[in-house]
């Protein structure tokens, strides 16, 4: 009797049932990372991570991956940034004053006024000349029309250095040719320069010329010509691009009730 059986009492297991099935070949992986994101090694060498785990953005869209996101388009420069840049041609002040744009600084408006008035451009300017050539500035509000017509408002004592403060329109002693440009007069919102000069002239006519004149207001109870210019701008809602308080008498503006306001 043989010592070993001539056959096994069981059927041998096929080898293919023990080994894992061969994985199908995959097409090359295209890494679609975000700009500036480092590419992983498995995407470079073509090896899958363990358990066939791959981030979604490494898969093609048809395989469930995230679609490729295009780079954002460059944004145009904001309108407010363009508005603050000095233009090459005549500045459109009415556009600057609109609600869509940020207004330029007073320092820029003052420099603009000096160049614009010298070129004869339309606008409303703060002008003045020194008293006796060496004294403090005597102010006036000057308007240059589209046709080159110049009008201005100012004030003077009715009796040289004494008497009453008298408001004037187109006073010959304050002619534009003897005045220098000190700043820009900005009309109230919604009003053009042409409309504003008419308002200034009409407001001047409401002043009764009955206020005491003082060369240096604050010492007495009177006012001077610079007080008048500051006061009439306050009464009509306008302003200057320079601080009127820095001029002699400008810090004591004529109260608006003298203009019926």
C-alpha positions in Angstrom: 0.0 0.0 0.0 1.5 3.3 -1.0 2.5 5.8 1.7 1.3 8.9 -0.2 -2.0 9.3 -1.9 -1.9 9.4 -5.6 -4.3 12.3 -5.8 -5.3 15.3 -3.6 -8.7 15.0 -2.0 -9.5 18.6 -3.2 -9.3 20.5 -6.5 -6.4 23.0 -6.7 -7.5 26.7 -6.7 -6.7 28.5 -9.9 -3.8 30.9 -9.7 -5.8 33.8 -11.3 -8.4 33.6 -8.5 -5.7 34.3 -5.9 -3.8 37.1 -7.6 -5.6 40.5 -7.9 -6.9 41.2 -11.4 -4.7 43.3 -13.6 -5.8 46.9 -13.6 -6.6 48.5 -16.9 -4.1 50.9 -18.3 -5.1 54.6 -17.7 -4.4 57.4 -20.0 -1.8 59.9 -18.9 -2.9 62.2 -16.2 -3.1 66.0 -16.8 -2.6 68.1 -13.7 -4.9 71.1 -13.7 -3.8 72.9 -10.6 -4.3 76.6 -9.8 -1.8 79.1 -11.0 1.3 79.0 -8.8 0.3 75.7 -7.1 3.1 73.1 -7.1 2.6 69.9 -9.3 2.6 66.7 -7.2 5.1 64.0 -7.9 2.4 61.4 -8.8 1.3 63.7 -11.6 4.8 64.1 -12.9 5.8 60.4 -12.8 2.4 59.0 -13.8 1.9 56.8 -10.7 -1.4 56.8 -8.9 -1.5 57.4 -5.2 -2.5 54.3 -3.0 -6.0 53.0 -3.4 -6.4 54.9 -6.7 -7.2 58.1 -4.9 -6.7 61.2 -7.0 -7.9 64.8 -6.3 -10.9 65.8 -8.3 -9.1 68.4 -10.2 -6.6 65.8 -11.5 -9.4 64.0 -13.3 -10.7 64.9 -16.7 -14.2 66.6 -16.6 -15.8 63.6 -18.2 -14.4 61.4 -15.4 -16.0 63.6 -12.7 -13.1 66.1 -12.3 -13.5 69.8 -11.9 -13.6 71.8 -15.1 -10.6 73.9 -16.0 -11.1 77.4 -14.6 -9.9 80.2 -16.9 -7.7 82.9 -15.5 -9.7 86.0 -14.5 -9.7 88.8 -17.1 -7.9 92.0 -16.1 -10.2 94.6 -14.6 -10.3 98.1 -16.2 -9.1 101.0 -14.2 -11.7 102.6 -12.0 -13.3 105.8 -13.1 -12.4 107.5 -9.8 -8.7 106.7 -10.3 -8.8 108.2 -13.8 -10.6 111.3 -12.5 -7.8 112.1 -10.2 -5.2 112.1 -12.9 -4.5 115.5 -14.5 -6.0 115.3 -18.0 -4.0 116.3 -21.1 -6.5 118.7 -22.3 -9.0 121.1 -20.7 -10.2 119.6 -17.4 -14.0 118.9 -17.4 -14.8 120.4 -14.0 -18.5 119.8 -14.4 -17.8 116.1 -14.8 -15.5 116.1 -11.8 -18.2 117.6 -9.7 -20.6 114.7 -10.6 -21.5 112.1 -8.1 -19.8 109.4 -10.1 -16.3 110.9 -9.7 -14.2 111.8 -6.8 -13.5 115.6 -6.8 -9.9 116.6 -7.2 -8.1 118.2 -4.2 -8.2 121.9 -3.6 -4.5 122.2 -4.2 -5.0 120.8 -7.7 -8.0 123.1 -8.3 -5.8 126.1 -7.3 -3.0 125.1 -9.7 -5.6 124.5 -12.4 -7.1 128.0 -11.8 -3.8 129.7 -12.3 -3.1 127.9 -15.6 -6.7 128.2 -16.9 -7.1 131.9 -16.2 -3.7 132.6 -17.8 -5.0 130.7 -20.9 -8.3 132.7 -20.9 -10.4 129.6 -20.2 -14.0 130.0 -19.0 -14.5 129.7 -15.2 -14.9 131.5 -12.0 -11.7 132.5 -10.2 -10.6 134.1 -6.9 -8.3 136.9 -7.8 -6.6 139.8 -5.9 -3.9 142.4 -5.8 -1.8 143.7 -3.0 -2.9 147.0 -1.4 -0.4 149.7 -2.4 1.7 147.0 -4.1 3.2 145.6 -0.8 0.2 145.3 1.6 -2.2 142.4 2.1 -4.3 141.0 -0.7 -7.5 142.6 -1.7 -9.8 139.9 -3.1 -12.4 139.7 -5.9 -14.5 137.0 -7.5 -14.0 137.0 -11.3 -15.9 135.1 -14.0 -14.6 134.5 -17.6 -17.4 133.6 -20.0 -17.3 131.3 -23.0 -17.0 134.3 -25.3 -14.2 135.9 -23.2 -16.4 138.4 -21.4 -15.1 139.1 -17.9 -17.3 140.1 -14.9 -16.3 140.4 -11.3 -17.6 141.3 -7.8 -15.7 143.0 -5.1 -16.0 145.5 -2.3 -14.4 148.8 -1.2 -14.9 151.5 1.4 -17.0 154.3 0.0 -14.6 156.9 1.4 -11.1 155.7 0.9 -10.0 154.0 4.2 -13.1 155.0 6.1 -16.9 155.0 5.8 -19.1 152.1 4.8 -18.3 148.9 3.1 -19.7 149.0 -0.4 -20.3 146.0 -2.7 -19.5 146.4 -6.4 -19.9 144.7 -9.7 -17.2 145.4 -12.3 -15.5 148.0 -10.1 -12.8 149.7 -12.3 -10.2 149.7 -9.5 -10.4 145.9 -9.4 -9.9 145.3 -13.1 -8.8 141.8 -14.0 -5.5 142.9 -15.6 -4.2 144.2 -12.3 -5.2 141.1 -10.3 -3.4 137.8 -9.9 -5.0 134.4 -9.7 -5.2 133.0 -6.2 -7.6 130.1 -6.5 -10.8 128.7 -8.0 -14.3 129.6 -7.0 -16.5 126.4 -7.0 -20.3 127.0 -7.5 -22.9 125.1 -5.5 -23.7 121.6 -6.6 -25.9 121.6 -9.7 -25.1 125.1 -10.7 -22.8 126.2 -13.6 -20.3 129.0 -13.6 -22.5 131.0 -15.9 -25.5 130.7 -13.5 -23.3 131.3 -10.4 -22.0 134.7 -11.6 -25.5 135.9 -12.1 -26.4 134.7 -8.6 -23.4 136.6 -7.2 -24.3 139.8 -9.0 -28.0 139.5 -7.8 -26.8 138.9 -4.3 -24.5 141.8 -4.4 -27.5 144.0 -5.3 -29.3 142.9 -2.2 -26.6 144.2 0.1 -27.6 147.7 1.4 -24.0 149.0 1.7 -24.6 150.0 5.3 -21.8 148.1 7.2 -18.9 149.9 8.8 -15.6 149.5 7.0 -12.5 148.4 9.0 -9.2 147.8 7.4 -8.4 145.1 10.0 -11.7 143.5 11.1 -11.8 142.1 14.6 -10.4 145.2 16.2 -13.6 147.1 15.6 -17.1 146.0 14.6 -16.7 146.5 10.9 -15.7 144.4 7.9 -13.4 144.8 4.9 -13.4 143.7 1.2 -12.1 140.2 2.0 -14.9 139.8 4.6 -17.3 140.7 1.8 -16.0 138.1 -0.6 -16.0 135.4 2.0 -19.5 136.4 3.1 -21.1 136.5 -0.3 -19.7 133.0 -1.1 -21.1 131.7 2.1 -24.5 133.3 1.4 -24.7 131.8 -2.0 -23.4 128.3 -1.2 -20.1 128.6 -3.1 -16.6 128.2 -1.9 -13.0 128.9 -2.8 -10.2 126.3 -3.4 -8.0 128.3 -0.9 -8.7 129.0 2.7 -10.3 132.5 2.8 -9.5 132.7 6.6 -5.8 133.2 5.6 -6.5 136.6 4.1 -6.8 139.8 6.2 -10.5 140.1 7.1 -11.3 136.8 5.6 -11.7 135.2 9.0 -14.6 137.7 9.7 -17.0 137.0 6.8 -19.9 139.3 6.4 -23.0 137.6 7.9 -25.5 136.3 5.3 -28.4 138.3 6.7 -26.8 141.4 5.1 -27.7 139.7 1.8 -31.2 138.8 2.9 -30.3 135.1 3.6 
